[in-house]
Amino acid sequence: MNRRTALLGVGEVLAWWAVLALLWLVFISAVDTLELVVGASAALLGAFAAWGARRAVSGW
């Protein structure tokens, strides 16, 4: 893995995280600190899972 692919991977994970965190905020009714922490953590796990799944499917 060179520097370019590492930066692309980080960018992809950040993009997935942003989309999933936004979806979490749209679907919850009350936004407090605990909800933000749980939503950000769940979105980060989902982002890494999506990135790994895309790499597995594309044969990267």
N, C-alpha and C positions, 0 to 999 in steps of 0.2 A: 504494500500500500504506500503510494507516494503522497506528497503533500497535497496535490490537487484532489485526489480521491478522498483523502481525509477531510478536506474542507467541504467537498460536495456531500460527504456523509453527515458531517455536522450540520450543514445547511438543511439537508433533508429532514434530519431529526428535529431541528428547530421549527421547520415548516409544519411537520406533523403535529408537534407539540402545540403550536399556536392554534391550529385548526381544532384539535381535540379539546384544548382548554376553552376555546370560544364556545364550542358545542356544550361543554359542561355548564358554562355560565348561562347559556340560553335556557337550558332545561331545568335549572334549579330555581326554587322560588325565593329563598332568602340567601343573600350573600353576606356571610360573615367570615371571620378569619379561619375558622376550622374548615368551612366549605372551600375556601380558596386553597388551603394547604392540601386537602384531600383531592380536589380537582386537579391541581397542578401535578401532584404525584401520580395520579391515575393517568393523566394525559402523557406524562413522561414515560411511564411504562408502556402505554399504548403506542407511543411514537417509536420507541425502540423495537417493539414487536412488529410494527408495520415496516420499519426499515429493514429488519432482519428477514421478514417474509418476502419483501421485494427483492432483496439480494439473493435469497434462496431460489426464487422463481426465475430470476433473470440469469442465474449461473455466474454471478459476479465473482 
